[in-house]
Amino acid sequence: MKDSEIVKSSAILVGIAERGSDVPECERSLDELERLLDTAGGSVYARVIQVKDSFDPRTCIGSGKVKEISDICTDNEIELVIFDFELTPAQIRNLENDIGGDVRVIDRSMLILDIFALHATSGEGKLQVELAQLRYSAPRLMGRGVELSRLGGGIGTRGPGETKLESDRRHMKEKVIALEKRLAEMEHNRAVMRAQRDRSGLAKIALVGYTNAGKSTLLNALTGAGVLSEDKLFATLDPTTRKLELPCGESVLITDTVGFIRKLPHHLVKAFKSTLDEVVYADILLIVSDITDSEVAEHLEVTRKVIEELGASDKPVIYVYNKCDMLDEPIDISDSDNTVILSGVTGQGIDILLSLIEETIHRFKKKFTLLIPYSNQSLLSTLYDNYTVGEVNYIDDGISVEVILDERGKGLYGRYIISV
Protein backbone atom coordinates (compact mmCIF):
# COMPACT_ATOMS: atom_id res chain seq x y z
CA MET A 1 0.00 0.00 0.00
CA LYS A 2 1.27 3.45 -0.91
CA ASP A 3 1.62 5.97 1.89
CA SER A 4 -0.88 8.30 0.22
CA GLU A 5 -3.65 5.72 0.11
CA ILE A 6 -6.41 5.74 2.69
CA VAL A 7 -7.77 2.48 4.02
CA LYS A 8 -11.50 2.35 3.39
CA SER A 9 -13.16 1.02 6.54
CA SER A 10 -16.74 0.08 7.23
CA ALA A 11 -17.65 0.91 10.79
CA ILE A 12 -20.40 0.65 13.35
CA LEU A 13 -21.33 3.93 15.03
CA VAL A 14 -22.48 3.79 18.65
CA GLY A 15 -24.37 6.44 20.56
CA ILE A 16 -26.04 6.64 23.95
CA ALA A 17 -29.24 8.47 24.83
CA GLU A 18 -30.24 8.64 28.46
CA ARG A 19 -33.72 7.33 29.05
CA GLY A 20 -36.25 10.14 28.73
CA SER A 21 -33.79 12.36 26.88
CA ASP A 22 -33.83 13.61 23.29
CA VAL A 23 -33.08 10.58 21.11
CA PRO A 24 -33.26 12.72 17.92
CA GLU A 25 -30.36 14.78 19.32
CA CYS A 26 -28.37 11.55 19.57
CA GLU A 27 -29.29 10.81 15.94
CA ARG A 28 -28.10 14.26 14.85
CA SER A 29 -24.82 13.77 16.65
CA LEU A 30 -24.40 10.40 14.89
CA ASP A 31 -25.16 12.13 11.57
CA GLU A 32 -22.17 14.36 12.24
CA LEU A 33 -20.06 11.40 13.32
CA GLU A 34 -20.93 9.76 10.00
CA ARG A 35 -19.69 12.83 8.14
CA LEU A 36 -16.49 12.71 10.18
CA LEU A 37 -16.05 9.08 9.20
CA ASP A 38 -16.65 9.96 5.55
CA THR A 39 -13.99 12.67 5.79
CA ALA A 40 -11.58 10.09 7.25
CA GLY A 41 -12.24 7.81 4.27
CA GLY A 42 -14.67 5.33 5.82
CA SER A 43 -18.31 4.38 5.55
CA VAL A 44 -21.05 3.41 7.99
CA TYR A 45 -22.25 -0.18 8.06
CA ALA A 46 -24.68 0.22 10.96
CA ARG A 47 -25.72 2.48 13.80
CA VAL A 48 -26.41 1.33 17.32
CA ILE A 49 -28.13 3.55 19.90
CA GLN A 50 -28.39 2.40 23.48
CA VAL A 51 -31.06 4.05 25.62
CA LYS A 52 -30.00 3.72 29.25
CA ASP A 53 -30.63 5.35 32.60
CA SER A 54 -26.88 5.76 33.11
CA PHE A 55 -23.52 4.78 31.64
CA ASP A 56 -22.18 1.31 32.36
CA PRO A 57 -18.78 2.05 33.94
CA ARG A 58 -17.20 -1.01 32.29
CA THR A 59 -18.39 -0.69 28.69
CA CYS A 60 -20.77 2.33 28.71
CA ILE A 61 -23.45 0.38 26.80
CA GLY A 62 -23.88 -2.84 28.77
CA SER A 63 -23.23 -6.49 27.94
CA GLY A 64 -26.35 -6.95 25.81
CA LYS A 65 -25.45 -4.23 23.32
CA VAL A 66 -21.81 -5.34 23.30
CA LYS A 67 -22.98 -8.83 22.28
CA GLU A 68 -25.18 -7.32 19.56
CA ILE A 69 -22.24 -5.35 18.18
CA SER A 70 -19.98 -8.38 18.40
CA ASP A 71 -22.41 -10.45 16.34
CA ILE A 72 -22.70 -7.74 13.66
CA CYS A 73 -18.91 -7.50 13.45
CA THR A 74 -18.44 -11.26 13.22
CA ASP A 75 -21.19 -11.83 10.64
CA ASN A 76 -20.11 -8.95 8.39
CA GLU A 77 -16.34 -8.79 8.92
CA ILE A 78 -16.49 -5.34 10.50
CA GLU A 79 -13.27 -4.33 12.20
CA LEU A 80 -14.00 -0.80 13.43
CA VAL A 81 -16.47 0.47 16.05
CA ILE A 82 -16.66 4.20 16.78
CA PHE A 83 -18.29 5.58 19.92
CA ASP A 84 -19.81 9.06 19.79
CA PHE A 85 -18.41 10.04 23.19
CA GLU A 86 -15.12 9.87 25.04
CA LEU A 87 -13.97 6.47 26.27
CA THR A 88 -11.40 5.72 28.94
CA PRO A 89 -8.45 3.42 28.15
CA ALA A 90 -9.99 0.73 30.36
CA GLN A 91 -13.36 0.95 28.56
CA ILE A 92 -11.66 0.60 25.17
CA ARG A 93 -9.78 -2.49 26.36
CA ASN A 94 -12.94 -4.00 27.84
CA LEU A 95 -14.95 -3.33 24.68
CA GLU A 96 -12.27 -4.73 22.37
CA ASN A 97 -11.90 -7.84 24.52
CA ASP A 98 -15.65 -8.40 24.75
CA ILE A 99 -16.34 -7.78 21.05
CA GLY A 100 -13.44 -10.02 20.15
CA GLY A 101 -11.64 -10.68 16.91
CA ASP A 102 -9.51 -7.94 15.39
CA VAL A 103 -12.10 -5.24 16.02
CA ARG A 104 -10.69 -1.82 16.94
CA VAL A 105 -12.67 0.51 19.18
CA ILE A 106 -12.10 4.26 18.99
CA ASP A 107 -14.03 7.30 20.16
CA ARG A 108 -15.07 10.58 18.56
CA SER A 109 -11.94 12.43 19.68
CA MET A 110 -9.66 9.78 18.19
CA LEU A 111 -11.51 10.02 14.88
CA ILE A 112 -11.13 13.82 14.85
CA LEU A 113 -7.41 13.45 15.56
CA ASP A 114 -7.19 11.01 12.67
CA ILE A 115 -8.72 13.61 10.36
CA PHE A 116 -6.33 16.23 11.71
CA ALA A 117 -3.48 13.86 10.80
CA LEU A 118 -4.82 13.69 7.25
CA HIS A 119 -5.14 17.44 6.77
CA ALA A 120 -2.12 18.84 8.61
CA THR A 121 0.28 20.21 6.00
CA SER A 122 2.57 22.58 7.88
CA GLY A 123 5.36 21.42 10.13
CA GLU A 124 3.65 22.97 13.14
CA GLY A 125 0.32 21.34 12.28
CA LYS A 126 1.93 17.91 12.02
CA LEU A 127 3.70 18.36 15.34
CA GLN A 128 0.47 19.48 17.01
CA VAL A 129 -1.31 16.39 15.70
CA GLU A 130 1.45 14.06 16.83
CA LEU A 131 1.58 15.62 20.30
CA ALA A 132 -2.21 15.48 20.69
CA GLN A 133 -2.22 11.83 19.62
CA LEU A 134 0.53 10.92 22.05
CA ARG A 135 -1.25 12.64 24.92
CA TYR A 136 -4.70 11.31 24.15
CA SER A 137 -4.80 8.34 21.82
CA ALA A 138 -1.65 6.42 22.65
CA PRO A 139 -2.72 5.19 26.11
CA ARG A 140 -6.00 4.00 24.56
CA LEU A 141 -4.24 1.94 21.90
CA MET A 142 -1.26 0.50 23.72
CA GLY A 143 -3.11 -2.51 25.00
CA ARG A 144 -3.59 -3.85 21.47
CA GLY A 145 -0.09 -3.07 20.25
CA VAL A 146 -1.43 -0.82 17.47
CA GLU A 147 1.01 1.65 15.97
CA LEU A 148 -0.65 5.05 16.04
CA SER A 149 1.59 6.56 13.38
CA ARG A 150 1.27 3.72 10.87
CA LEU A 151 0.17 5.74 7.85
CA GLY A 152 -2.56 3.97 5.93
CA GLY A 153 -3.13 1.53 8.78
CA GLY A 154 -6.81 2.34 9.03
CA ILE A 155 -9.08 4.97 10.54
CA GLY A 156 -8.08 5.75 14.08
CA THR A 157 -4.47 4.66 13.57
CA ARG A 158 -3.20 7.37 11.24
CA GLY A 159 -0.48 9.73 12.26
CA PRO A 160 1.55 12.43 10.58
CA GLY A 161 3.74 9.75 9.04
CA GLU A 162 7.02 10.97 10.47
CA THR A 163 7.71 8.71 13.42
CA LYS A 164 6.34 5.51 14.96
CA LEU A 165 4.66 5.60 18.32
CA GLU A 166 6.99 4.36 21.05
CA SER A 167 5.32 1.60 23.06
CA ASP A 168 7.59 2.25 25.98
CA ARG A 169 6.09 4.86 28.29
CA ARG A 170 9.46 6.36 29.14
CA HIS A 171 10.22 6.93 25.47
CA MET A 172 6.75 8.37 24.99
CA LYS A 173 7.35 10.87 27.78
CA GLU A 174 10.65 11.90 26.20
CA LYS A 175 8.88 12.25 22.85
CA VAL A 176 6.21 14.49 24.37
CA ILE A 177 8.86 16.72 25.95
CA ALA A 178 10.74 16.98 22.66
CA LEU A 179 7.56 17.85 20.73
CA GLU A 180 6.57 20.46 23.30
CA LYS A 181 10.01 22.06 22.95
CA ARG A 182 9.81 22.16 19.15
CA LEU A 183 6.28 23.57 19.26
CA ALA A 184 7.37 26.22 21.77
CA GLU A 185 10.06 27.32 19.31
CA MET A 186 7.50 27.46 16.49
CA GLU A 187 5.09 29.35 18.72
CA HIS A 188 7.85 31.89 19.41
CA ASN A 189 8.40 32.30 15.67
CA ARG A 190 4.66 32.76 15.19
CA ALA A 191 4.68 35.41 17.93
CA VAL A 192 7.49 37.24 16.12
CA MET A 193 5.48 37.17 12.88
CA ARG A 194 2.42 38.39 14.77
CA ALA A 195 4.45 41.25 16.23
CA GLN A 196 5.56 42.20 12.72
CA ARG A 197 1.92 42.28 11.64
CA ASP A 198 1.13 44.48 14.64
CA ARG A 199 3.86 46.92 13.62
CA SER A 200 2.29 47.14 10.16
CA GLY A 201 -0.74 48.76 11.77
CA LEU A 202 -3.13 46.60 9.72
CA ALA A 203 -6.32 45.43 11.40
CA LYS A 204 -6.50 41.65 11.83
CA ILE A 205 -9.65 39.69 11.06
CA ALA A 206 -10.22 36.00 11.85
CA LEU A 207 -12.69 33.76 10.03
CA VAL A 208 -14.18 31.47 12.65
CA GLY A 209 -17.10 29.10 12.74
CA TYR A 210 -18.34 25.56 12.58
CA THR A 211 -16.41 23.16 10.41
CA ASN A 212 -17.53 23.10 6.76
CA ALA A 213 -19.31 26.46 7.03
CA GLY A 214 -17.38 27.68 3.97
CA LYS A 215 -14.65 29.77 5.62
CA SER A 216 -11.95 28.76 3.14
CA THR A 217 -14.26 29.42 0.20
CA LEU A 218 -15.00 32.86 1.60
CA LEU A 219 -11.28 33.61 2.09
CA ASN A 220 -10.67 32.62 -1.54
CA ALA A 221 -13.52 34.85 -2.70
CA LEU A 222 -12.20 37.83 -0.73
CA THR A 223 -8.49 37.50 -1.46
CA GLY A 224 -7.93 34.86 -4.15
CA ALA A 225 -5.90 32.93 -1.58
CA GLY A 226 -6.22 29.59 -3.37
CA VAL A 227 -6.81 27.71 -0.11
CA LEU A 228 -8.08 24.13 -0.37
CA SER A 229 -11.87 24.19 -0.18
CA GLU A 230 -13.74 20.91 0.10
CA ASP A 231 -17.18 19.76 1.23
CA LYS A 232 -15.53 17.87 4.08
CA LEU A 233 -15.26 18.42 7.81
CA PHE A 234 -11.93 19.91 8.92
CA ALA A 235 -10.69 20.47 5.36
CA THR A 236 -8.65 23.35 6.83
CA LEU A 237 -6.33 22.73 9.77
CA ASP A 238 -3.42 25.11 9.26
CA PRO A 239 -4.20 28.84 9.43
CA THR A 240 -3.77 30.93 6.29
CA THR A 241 -3.37 34.72 6.41
CA ARG A 242 -3.83 37.02 3.41
CA LYS A 243 -4.02 40.78 2.88
CA LEU A 244 -7.43 42.12 1.88
CA GLU A 245 -7.85 45.56 0.31
CA LEU A 246 -11.13 47.22 1.25
CA PRO A 247 -13.11 49.46 -1.14
CA CYS A 248 -12.00 52.54 0.84
CA GLY A 249 -8.38 51.75 -0.03
CA GLU A 250 -7.34 50.48 3.39
CA SER A 251 -5.86 47.01 3.80
CA VAL A 252 -6.52 44.41 6.51
CA LEU A 253 -5.13 40.97 7.30
CA ILE A 254 -7.65 38.12 7.24
CA THR A 255 -6.96 34.62 8.57
CA ASP A 256 -8.76 31.34 7.93
CA THR A 257 -8.83 29.12 11.04
CA VAL A 258 -9.65 25.52 11.91
CA GLY A 259 -13.37 24.86 12.22
CA PHE A 260 -15.17 24.08 15.46
CA ILE A 261 -17.42 21.12 16.16
CA ARG A 262 -19.74 19.92 18.91
CA LYS A 263 -18.23 17.69 21.59
CA LEU A 264 -14.76 19.05 20.84
CA PRO A 265 -12.89 18.13 24.03
CA HIS A 266 -10.98 20.80 25.91
CA HIS A 267 -7.68 18.95 25.45
CA LEU A 268 -8.02 19.20 21.66
CA VAL A 269 -8.62 22.94 21.90
CA LYS A 270 -5.56 23.19 24.13
CA ALA A 271 -3.46 21.09 21.74
CA PHE A 272 -4.08 23.56 18.93
CA LYS A 273 -3.67 26.66 21.09
CA SER A 274 -1.02 28.29 18.89
CA THR A 275 -3.26 27.87 15.84
CA LEU A 276 -6.34 29.16 17.62
CA ASP A 277 -4.38 32.12 18.98
CA GLU A 278 -5.13 33.73 15.63
CA VAL A 279 -8.67 34.12 17.01
CA VAL A 280 -7.42 35.56 20.30
CA TYR A 281 -5.21 38.20 18.66
CA ALA A 282 -7.71 39.23 15.98
CA ASP A 283 -9.33 42.66 16.08
CA ILE A 284 -12.57 41.52 14.45
CA LEU A 285 -14.19 38.08 14.23
CA LEU A 286 -16.21 36.99 11.23
CA ILE A 287 -18.38 34.16 12.54
CA VAL A 288 -19.27 32.14 9.44
CA SER A 289 -22.31 29.84 9.44
CA ASP A 290 -23.86 27.60 6.80
CA ILE A 291 -27.31 29.10 6.24
CA THR A 292 -28.52 25.89 4.55
CA ASP A 293 -27.81 23.71 7.58
CA SER A 294 -30.88 22.83 9.64
CA GLU A 295 -28.72 23.03 12.78
CA VAL A 296 -27.27 26.45 12.05
CA ALA A 297 -28.44 27.84 15.42
CA GLU A 298 -26.81 24.97 17.34
CA HIS A 299 -23.59 25.36 15.33
CA LEU A 300 -23.52 29.08 16.07
CA GLU A 301 -23.88 28.35 19.79
CA VAL A 302 -20.97 25.87 19.65
CA THR A 303 -18.85 28.52 17.95
CA ARG A 304 -19.70 31.11 20.57
CA LYS A 305 -18.80 28.72 23.39
CA VAL A 306 -15.39 27.92 21.88
CA ILE A 307 -14.70 31.63 21.34
CA GLU A 308 -15.61 32.24 24.98
CA GLU A 309 -13.33 29.39 26.06
CA LEU A 310 -10.50 30.99 24.10
CA GLY A 311 -11.11 34.28 25.91
CA ALA A 312 -12.08 36.19 22.76
CA SER A 313 -15.76 36.86 23.41
CA ASP A 314 -15.24 40.61 23.90
CA LYS A 315 -14.21 41.26 20.28
CA PRO A 316 -16.34 42.97 17.62
CA VAL A 317 -18.24 40.34 15.63
CA ILE A 318 -19.77 40.23 12.16
CA TYR A 319 -22.15 37.31 11.60
CA VAL A 320 -21.78 35.86 8.12
CA TYR A 321 -24.42 33.43 6.86
CA ASN A 322 -22.78 31.66 3.92
CA LYS A 323 -24.00 29.45 1.04
CA CYS A 324 -27.12 31.48 0.20
CA ASP A 325 -26.70 30.32 -3.41
CA MET A 326 -27.86 26.86 -2.27
CA LEU A 327 -31.18 28.09 -0.88
CA ASP A 328 -34.37 27.28 -2.76
CA GLU A 329 -35.79 30.64 -1.78
CA PRO A 330 -34.32 33.72 -0.05
CA ILE A 331 -34.25 33.86 3.74
CA ASP A 332 -34.15 37.10 5.69
CA ILE A 333 -32.42 36.60 9.03
CA SER A 334 -30.73 40.00 9.23
CA ASP A 335 -31.80 40.99 12.72
CA SER A 336 -28.88 43.32 13.44
CA ASP A 337 -26.51 45.75 11.79
CA ASN A 338 -23.63 43.26 11.98
CA THR A 339 -25.18 40.45 9.94
CA VAL A 340 -24.79 39.60 6.26
CA ILE A 341 -26.12 36.80 4.05
CA LEU A 342 -23.78 35.91 1.20
CA SER A 343 -22.27 33.26 -1.05
CA GLY A 344 -18.56 32.63 -1.10
CA VAL A 345 -19.07 30.75 -4.38
CA THR A 346 -21.03 33.33 -6.42
CA GLY A 347 -19.84 36.46 -4.62
CA GLN A 348 -23.38 37.57 -3.80
CA GLY A 349 -23.33 39.78 -0.68
CA ILE A 350 -19.52 40.15 -0.61
CA ASP A 351 -19.85 43.90 -1.16
CA ILE A 352 -22.11 44.16 1.88
CA LEU A 353 -19.57 42.24 3.97
CA LEU A 354 -16.75 44.55 2.89
CA SER A 355 -18.84 47.57 3.86
CA LEU A 356 -19.54 46.04 7.28
CA ILE A 357 -15.83 45.40 7.80
CA GLU A 358 -15.06 49.03 6.93
CA GLU A 359 -17.77 50.32 9.28
CA THR A 360 -16.57 48.09 12.12
CA ILE A 361 -12.96 49.20 11.71
CA HIS A 362 -13.84 52.89 11.47
CA ARG A 363 -16.08 52.67 14.51
CA PHE A 364 -12.97 52.31 16.66
CA LYS A 365 -10.92 55.01 14.95
CA LYS A 366 -10.25 58.63 15.89
CA LYS A 367 -8.35 61.52 14.36
CA PHE A 368 -5.00 62.34 16.00
CA THR A 369 -2.22 64.81 15.35
CA LEU A 370 1.24 63.28 15.47
CA LEU A 371 4.59 65.01 15.66
CA ILE A 372 7.14 62.74 14.01
CA PRO A 373 10.86 63.62 14.43
CA TYR A 374 12.76 64.03 11.18
CA SER A 375 15.00 61.15 12.31
CA ASN A 376 11.92 58.85 12.05
CA GLN A 377 10.35 60.37 8.95
CA SER A 378 10.12 56.90 7.35
CA LEU A 379 7.09 56.40 9.61
CA LEU A 380 5.20 58.82 7.37
CA SER A 381 5.35 56.33 4.53
CA THR A 382 4.03 53.60 6.85
CA LEU A 383 1.15 55.81 7.89
CA TYR A 384 0.25 56.50 4.27
CA ASP A 385 0.28 52.76 3.53
CA ASN A 386 -1.93 51.75 6.44
CA TYR A 387 -4.04 54.68 7.61
CA THR A 388 -5.99 57.66 6.35
CA VAL A 389 -3.61 60.60 6.43
CA GLY A 390 -4.87 64.18 6.37
CA GLU A 391 -2.88 67.41 6.57
CA VAL A 392 0.91 67.13 6.76
CA ASN A 393 3.12 70.07 7.82
CA TYR A 394 6.90 70.23 8.03
CA ILE A 395 7.75 72.39 11.03
CA ASP A 396 10.87 73.09 13.06
CA ASP A 397 10.27 70.30 15.61
CA GLY A 398 9.38 67.64 13.06
CA ILE A 399 6.54 66.54 10.79
CA SER A 400 3.01 67.33 12.00
CA VAL A 401 0.61 64.71 10.67
CA GLU A 402 -3.17 64.44 10.99
CA VAL A 403 -4.11 60.78 10.81
CA ILE A 404 -7.04 58.53 11.70
CA LEU A 405 -5.85 55.70 13.97
CA ASP A 406 -7.50 52.63 15.43
CA GLU A 407 -6.63 51.26 18.88
CA ARG A 408 -3.62 49.37 17.55
CA GLY A 409 -2.36 52.45 15.72
CA LYS A 410 -2.82 54.47 18.88
CA GLY A 411 -0.67 51.93 20.71
CA LEU A 412 2.00 51.91 18.00
CA TYR A 413 2.26 55.66 17.55
CA GLY A 414 1.03 56.90 20.94
CA ARG A 415 4.37 58.47 21.84
CA TYR A 416 4.06 60.80 18.83
CA ILE A 417 0.50 61.98 19.61
CA ILE A 418 0.31 65.68 20.53
CA SER A 419 -3.45 66.28 20.23
CA VAL A 420 -6.75 64.50 19.56
N, C-alpha and C positions, 0 to 999 in steps of 0.2 A: 504493500500500500504506500502510495506517495504521501509525503508529509502534508500536502495541501488538500488531500481528500478528507471528507467528513464522513464518519461512520453513520449510516442511516439506522436509527434505532426505533423500534416500536416500543411504546411504553404504556404502562397503566398509571393513570393519575388518581391520587387518593386525597380526598378532602374530608373534613369533619365539620358537622353542624351540630351544635348543642341542641338537645331536645327543647322544642318550643321556640327556637331561634329562626332566623330568616334563611331557610334552605336556598331560595333563589340567590341570595348573596353569595353562598358557597358555590353555586353554579357559575356565577359571574367571575368569581375568583379563579375557578377552574378553567373558564374560557380564556382568561389571561395567561394562566399556566400553559395552556395548549399553544397559545401564540408564542410563548417563550420557548417551548419545545420545538416548534416549527422553526424559529430563528436559530436554534442550536442544531438544526438539521435532522430532527426526529419527527415522528408521527404518533398519534394517539391510537392505541388499540382498544382501550376501554377506560371508563371512569368508574370509580367506586366512591360512594359517599356513605360515611358512617354517621348515623344520628345517635348521639350518646348524651347521657346526663353529664358526663365528665370524661376527661382523658384517662385512658389506661396508662399508668406510669411505666409499664413494661414495653408496650408496643403502640400506645396511643389509641389503637382501634379495636383491641380485643382479639381473642383467639379465633372467634368465629369468622371475622372478616379476614384475618390473616390466612386462614385455611381457604377461604374463597379466592383470595388473590393467588395463593400458592397453586390452586387447581388451574386457574386461568393461565398462569405462567407455564405450568407443566404441559397442559394440553395444546398450547399455541406457541411454545418456544419463545416466550417473552423473557427478556433478561434485564429489564429495567423497570423499576417502580419509583415514581416520583411523588413525594408527599408535599402538599400545598401549605406546609407550615414547618417550623424549625424543629429538627430532631436532635436529640443528644447522641453522643457517640455510643452509649450503651443501647439506646433504642434502635439505632441503625444495626448494631451487631445482633440484637435480639431478633429484629425483623428479618435480616438476611439469613440467620440460622433457622428461623421458623419457616420461612418461605422455601428455603432449600435451593439446591441446584447452584447454578452460576449467576443467580439473580443479584443485581446490584440495587441497593436502595439509596436514594439521594433525596435531599429536600430542596425547597424552592431557592434558598440562598445558594446552594451548590450549583444549581442550574444557571442562576444569574451569573455566578462567577465563571462558569464555563463559557457563557456568551461573551463576557468581558474578555476572556482569553482569546476568543475568536477575533474580536474587533479591536483589540489594543494594537496600535501601529507604532506609537512612539516608544522610545526607550523607557521613559518614565511610566507610561501606561502599562507596559509589560512588567516592569518591576512592581508596580502597585498591585497588579493581578496576582503575581507570584507570591507577594507578601501576604495578601488577603487569603489566598488559598492555603498557604502554610499555617496561618493563624487559625483558620476556620475549618477548612475541609480535611486537611491532613489527619488530624486525630480521628476523624470519622471514617477514614478509609484504611487506616493502618492495620486494622484487624484482619482485613482480607488480603493484605499484601498488594493492593492495587497501586500502580505508579501514577500519581496525580498528573505528572507532566508528560505522560506518554501521548504525544500528539497523534490524533487519529485513533486513540484507543477507545473511543465511545463517549457519549454524552455523560458529563459528570466526571470525566477523567482527563479532560484536556487541560493543558497548561500552555504557557507562552512558548514552549518548545526550545528553551535554552538549557535547562538543567533538569536532572531527574530528582524526584523527591527523595531525600534521605530518610530511610526507615529508622535510623537511629535518632532518638530524641535529642541527644547531645549535639549531633551534627545539625539537626533541624534548628536548635536554638542558635547555634553559630550562624546558620544561614539567615535566620531572621535578623540577627544583629547586623550582619553584613548588608542585607537589603535595606534596613532602616538607615544605615550610614550613607549608602549610595543615594537613597531617596532624599535624605536631608541635604546632601550636596546639590541635587537637582532642584530641590525646593528653594535653596539659597539662590541658585542661578535664576529661577523663575522670579524670585523677589527682586533681583537686580533688574531683570527685564521690566518688571512691573514699575519699579522706581523710575526707569527711563521713560516709560509711558506717562507716568505722573509728571515728569519734568516737561513733557511735550505740551502739557496743558489741555490735551484733548479729553473730552468727557468719555467715560467708559460705560458701555451698555452690555448687559448679559442677556442672552436668550435662554430662558429657563422654561421648564414645563414638563408635562408627562411624556414618557417615552413614546415616540412615533407620532408626536403632535405636528411634525413638519418644521421643526426648528432649522434643520440643515437646509431644507428647500427654501425657507425664508431667507436665510443668510445668503444663499446663492442668488436669489432674486434681488436682494438689496445690493450685493457687492460683487457678484460674479465670482465668488470664492472657489467654485468647483469642488465643494465638499461632497463626499459620498452621501447620496440620499436614497434610501431604500424604504420600502414598506415593511420594515422589520423592527422589532423592539431592540433598543440599544444599538442601532446602526452607527451611532456616534459615541465614542468613548473619550477620545482625546480632544481637548478644547482647541478651537481654531479662532484666531483673532484677525480681523480685517479692518481696514479703514473705510469708512462710509462718508461720502460727501453729501451734505444736506442741500436742499434747494436754495437756502439762504447763503450758501458758499462756505459755511463752516464744516469742519470735518469732525467725526467722532470715531471711536474704536468700538467695534461690536464683536462679541465673542459667543460662539456656539458652545453649549455645555452638554454634559451627559444628562440624559433624561431621567426623570424620577419614576417611581412605580410604587404601588401599594405593597405593604408588607416588606418594605426595604429595611432590613435590620440596621440598627445603629452602627454596628461594627463595619458594615459595608460603606456607610456614609463616612465614617472615620477613616477607612482605608484610602478613600479617594479625596481626602481633605485638600491636598494641594491643587487638585483639579477643580474642586468645588469652591476653592478660594476665589476663583474668578467671579463667582456670585457675590461673595462677601465684599470684594473690593470694587465692585461696579458702582456707578453713580445712579444708574437707572436700570430697572429690571423690566424686560418684556416677557410677560408670562404668556406663553403660547399654548393654546388649547385647540383640540380637534373639534370643530363645531358639529361634525357629522356623527360623533360618537355619542351613543345614548347615555354614557356615563360621564359626560363632560363635567358635570357639577362635582361628582365624586373625585375625578382626576384633578380638578382645580383645587379642591380641598387638600388632597395629598400634596400637591405642589406647595401650597401655602404652609403646610406643616413642616415640610423639609426646609423651606426658606427660613421659617421661624427657628428650627433646630440649628441652622447654620448661623443664626444671629443677624440675619439680613432683612428682617421684617419691617424695618423703619425706612426703607428706601422708597423713592418714588416708583410707582408701578404703572405700566401701560398694559392693559389686558388685550391680547391679540387672539381673536377667534379665527383660526386658519381653515383652509380647505372648503371655502364657501362655493367653489366651482363644482363641488360634488353634491350640493344640495339640489333636491328636486324643485324646491321653491324657496324664495328668499325668506330669511328669518331675521327679525329685528330684535336683538337683545342688547342694544346700546342703551344701557341704563345710567351711564355716567359719561363725563367728558373725557375719561381716559380709557375708552374702549373702542376697538376697531374690528370690523369683520372684513377679512381679506382672503386672497388666494395667493400663496407663494408660487403656484404653478402658472397661473394666467397673469398675475400682476395686479388683478383687481383689488383696489383698496390700498395699494402700496403708497400712493400719494397722500392718502389720509394719515397713514402711519407716520410718514416722514414729517408731516405737519405737526402731529402730536409730539414727536420726538423734539422738534424745534421748540414748541411751546413749553414742554417740560424743562428743557435745558434753560431757556430764557427766563423761566419763572424764578430761577435761583441766581440770576445775574443782576449786577448793579454796575453803575458807571463810577469809575475811579479816576483820579488824576495821579499819575506816577511821575516821579522825578528820577530818571535813570542817569547815573554818572556816565560821562563820555568813555570811561574805561570799560564799561559794560554795554556799549551801544549796540552790540550784536543782539542783545535782548529785544531790540526794536523789531528786528526781522522775525524773531520767534513770535512776538505779539501779533504782527501782521498775518503770520501763517495760521494762527490758532484762535484769534479773538477779533472782535470788531473794534477797530481803532478809529478814533475820531481825530480831533485837532492835535497836531504835533508842533511844538515850539522848541527851538534851540536857544537856550538861555545860558547865562554865565555859569550857573551851578550844574547844568546838565541838560538832558532832553526832557521836556515836560510833555507827557503823553496822556490824552484822554482815552480810556479803554473800558470796555464792558467785560467784567470778569465774573466767573462763577466762583463757587466756594473753593475749588481746587486752585484756580488762578489767584484767588485772594491769598491762599496759603503760600503759593509759589513766589508771588511778587509783593507780599505784604510789606516787606521792609522798604519798598520803594514808594508806597502809598503816602501822599501828602494831603489829599482831601477826597471826600466822597460826594 
